[in-house]
Each structure stands twice: as C-alpha cells, then as structure tokens.
Amino acid sequence: MKGKSFHKILIANRGEIALRIMRTCRALGIATVAVYSDADLRSPHVRWADEAVHLGPPPSKDSYLNIAKILEAARRTEAEAIHPGYGFLAENAEFAAACEAAGLTFIGPSAELIRQMGLKSVARKIMAAASVPVVPGYDGEDQSLAALRDQARRIGFPLLIKASAGGGGKGMRVVREEAEFDVAIEGARREAEKAFGDGRLLLEKYIEQARHVEFQILGDHHGHLVHLFERECSVQRRHQKIIEESPSPALSTELRQQMGAAAVTAGRAIGYTNAGTVEFILTPAGEFYFIEVNTRLQVEHPVTEMVTGLDLVKLQIEIAEGKPLPFKQEDLRQQGHAIEARLYAEDPAHDFLPATGTILDWQLPPASAGLRIDSGVEQLTEVGIYYDPLLAKLIAYGEDREEALRQLAYGLKQLTIQGVQTNQEFLSRLLEHPEFQRGAFHTGSINQHLAQLIGKGDETKDRVAAAVTVLYQLKLLQAENQLLPQLELNYRNNPYRDPSMKVQVGEDKYEVSYRHLGQDRYKVSGDGWQFEAQVVSFQPGRLRLSLDGVQRLFRVAQAGERFYIHSSLGYSVVSRLPRYPQRQVAAEEETANAPMPGQVLKVLVSPGQQVAEGEGLLILEAMKMEQVIKATTAGIVEAVLVKEGELVTPGEALVQITSQELQGLKE
Ligand code: ADP
C-alpha cells in the first residue's frame, strides 16, 4: 500500500468522541472538519474543529447518518480522510465503500470486512473455521420456527436469541425455558427487522454469571497484527457497558496469553486492518468464547491507552496512511491499572431510561495526573432525545486497581452536573460495592444488586438540602434587594413566629423556619431537627455554608421552582412549594402522561373506547427504545391528545381517560 500523509480529516461524529479524535489530530498538525446538525450548532465539537459543515435537521438520518451529506461536506472542505468515531456510520459497510469510491480514506477496516463482521452469524462461522472457540449455538440458514426450536432443544436452556445483524443489545432475549421460546423468537425477529432491516436470528447458549472480556487489536496494511491486551467490561445494564477496566481482575497471566493469542488468530483469520475489538464471553470456570468483532474504535478505548501509553487514534490514522505498526507484540506492555466510568443522562431508578434537560452547571473535578476526562458537553448544553445519552467518560489510572478505583471514586464525587438526571450517584455506589471492589462481578451483577445500587433517600442529606435551599434564596434575595439589605425574606411583623418556607425533597415536604442570629449566622429548623448555620460566603450559584460546624461548598443551580444542589454529600433536587396550599381541584379525569421525552410511535386506542387498567394506550420511542404507556385506571378514552410521529416532552398529557367510578357518577 502506498503511503499517504493526511492534512485534513473530517470527523463524522459528535460529542466526546469527536473531540477526542480532534485532540489527536491537533497534536499531529492535522486540520479537522466537524459536521453538525441543527441541534449541535453551538456544541463543543463544532467550535473545536477548524471548520464545521452543517448537515441538516437533528434526526440522525437527516444528519449524522446521511452518507451523501457527509461526503459532500468532505468534498467542500477538501478533507482527505474520514474518521467515523463509534456509533452512527462507524460500522456501516456502505459508508466505508462510498468513502473509498469518492477518493476519501475511511479510517477503519475495509468495507468488505465491516460487512462480514456486521453479521454475527457470519463472524461466528469464520471464527469457528479458524479454531477460535465460539459459544455453542446455532447460526444456520434455516430460520423457520421449527428449525430454530429443534436447535434450541439441542443447545439447551437457558439460551440467548440474538439478531444476527444486531448491535447495542437490541433484539437480544434470554429464554429460560422452552415454553417461552416461540414468543421470544417472534419478538426478537420483529425487533431485528425494525432496527436492522434484517430479521435473521442466531441462538447461543446463555452463559450464567459470564464476564465480558475483550481484546483490542491493531493491524496494518503490511501484514502485522498485534493485540493491546484486554478490557474487562462486565459491569453492564441492558447488556450495555458502563464501567470498563484493564487489566481484567479475572485473568491469570496464562489465560491472558491464551485469549490474546485467540484474538490475534481471529484478527488474522479475517486479515484485519486498523483498530478493532475481539469480544469474548468468559465463563466462571475460565473457559472463553468468541462473541463478536467490533470494527471500530470503542467507547472504552482510553483504558487501553492508559495502560499501554499509546494513542489509539494516532495509530488508526497512521495505519490509514499506510504506515507500518511501529512495534511488535513483544514490545507492548500493560502497565498499572485503568478504570473508566461512563456518565450517562439516564435514570437508574426507572430502568435506566435516557433523561433530557439543560445542563445548568458543569464543573469538572480538579485536574490530577491519574484522572482523564473525555467529555462532549458543557454548561448550557441541551441534552436532547436525538442522540446517545453519553455525556462524559472519567478514566482513572493508578499503579494498581485499588489506586485507580480510589481516583475514580473521588473524581466522580467531585464532578458537578446540574439540571439533568445522570447515573453519577449510581456509579459511585457501584464503585463502593464490595463485590466490585473485590473484582468479583459478572454481567448480571447490576441486576442482582439493583435496589442497593439505586439507593434510598437519606434523611440527613435531605434536611441539609432543604436548609441550603432556604438560605440560598435568602442570600439571593438580599443580594438582589440592595436597596433594603436589612430586610429579611418573608419578613413578618410577628414576633412569636420565625418566618418559614415550604420545600420538597424527593417525596418529602418540609416546612423550614429560620431566624437570623446576626453576622450571617442563622438557626434553621424543621419538624424535629435544626441546624446552626453560618454563611461563609455567597455568590449566585455557590453557597459556602457551615452547618453545625461542618463547612461545605454547595453549588446551586435554579430552574424555575427547582433547585439543584451539589456538594460533597452528593446531589439533591429541591422544589419550592407555594406558601399556601392551592385549592384542590377535584380531578375528574385521569391523564396518561409521557414519562420521558420521545416520539409517539403508535397510538393504540381511540376516543370512546373502553380500556382496562394496565391496557396499552400508545407506544413511545426515545433513543431507539420502545415503551408502552399503559392506562392507570379502567375507563373510557375521552381524548387522544397526541398524534403518531409527534414529539412529546416529559409530563406532557397523552391520553385522557374518564375513570369507571367517575363515569358511574356522571350517569
Ligand atoms: P451487541 O452487539 O448487541 O452489543 P453482543 O453480542 O456484543 O451484543 O453482546 C452484548 C452483551 O450480552 C455481552 O457483553 C454479554 O454481557 C451478553 N452476552 C452476549 N452473549 C452472551 C452469551 N452467550 N451468554 C451470556 N451473555 C451473553
């Protein structure tokens, strides 16, 4: 292959990975071109690039997935190569082929290789033929229900149904017994057809308490291929990773050698070029099986970079330029320990559903040698419904696992993100969990310990949050009200009672009274509790407060009646309640509201229709996940307030139902 030297690269992606790629380009003196949708006009990746080309409206198909528009952007800016990042078009063979056809270098493997590995069934067959162990299963052509059922009996239960063309955990179903099989096949097939336009399925023995261990590989165009050791990715929810580390606590030196050799065999079997990942399932008994090859840079690539000291994006670019790998397998070392945690806009307490909102406050932990943060957001970023809810990755490095873990836990606690629900506290609890600390976890561990990881309300923390909200408002009002600096908020000419405010933290309501004791000291009290408070310093957004002698900085962001508070105690969301209870209006009707932002995929009922409690009213889709909105009461559908295809916001009324009892009253 003839050597090239790129001067300008277009990055066909957004968010943290676009920025990550640009950083390396900049370090190499390569100019960058960003692409963006309307939703990203002011996003960091656009500002960071040397040039940025507008693609179209926010939906991915009109922007980041639109091959013609991206190629046109490359042509207009005279980019020589395209880096696809991960997700979007990264594993799209048609895109890779179109790049090459347009005279652009696609930074990744060949279109043909992407196509082959894009079908799990094809990949399995190739690997089995190359003597790489694959999970016992069925990847045959005969897709009739009868044939699949026969194969299922042969493999035995529990088993896992996968979409052959699948990815991102979609179309996957665990089947525990034969009676569930037919229904599961139908469901998986429908989902696969819809998501991937390909309903072909494969069956695998479901490995209980499995670990996910993957190997990074790199191949050049001169026949060299190496592995860069493993990444342990067993901490998963919805079959998707949230914490990754290297080395894996589960591998002995011997097993690492065996699996590394298998990864290299797998790569050579397909003549792999550029960066890729060979994924394995590891059984509790220490047997390992190939599951798939990802033909791109992975989200979790930084852990490999930290333990090997290499820049994977730089290597990808050099390989694409036709340069040979600058090292041999025996030159590579895995040194120290790295752990990554993925910060997602999502709600762990509600099945990890993606969350949206505006980032009101964004503050990174203090820089330290052992902590790398790859993020794609900033203050005032709108986290919308259109793209992956990954906000940032925190990657900690230490001499050993304990040190890395401590760094990560500390960094995670220090990071402030207000205004959008995230999995930050969930991740913190995960890192503190004894099973995780021992390194003894598997892909089912999160489900097993879910209640504990989601955590319960913390009374002390809630009271602190209530007190902070009240004092914060007081200080804010004093600051705004320069004319009457002595006047207290809610000043009342009643010597017998302290002024008070009503707030809500979680499910609990608090009436908080306060009394100024002079010199910015206050007594703040609620039902059965009180704090001696001293305001140390105040500015909008920040209140440094000593409560009963313990001083902390509270970062406060306000949106309407809501206060987002972060301190070393963690997060709290506090709502300000009206001073006097509003007159209760008797609810005549029940409405089904949107629990999350999304798009109405299908309306299942029509006005006048009788519905039972729990009956499906409509299907909502957010971030490519479907959710059925169910009736919370039996009754008659009065009105359907939304149309198919419509975008809805959280809390928006969708369907109105007159409940059975009320109907009875009306008649
Ligand atoms: P996707 O491409 O949709 O991400 P994968 O085949 O990579 O799907 O599998 C995703 C996850 O599902 C794995 O990381 C692992 O946790 C689990 N998994 C996959 N295959 C098996 C199996 N045969 N037994 C048990 N768990 C599995």
Residues whose N, C-alpha, C, O or C-beta is under 5 A from the ligand:
A	BS01	ADP	V135 L160 G166 G167 G168 G169 K170 E204 K205 Y206 I207 A210 H212 H239 I291 E292 T443
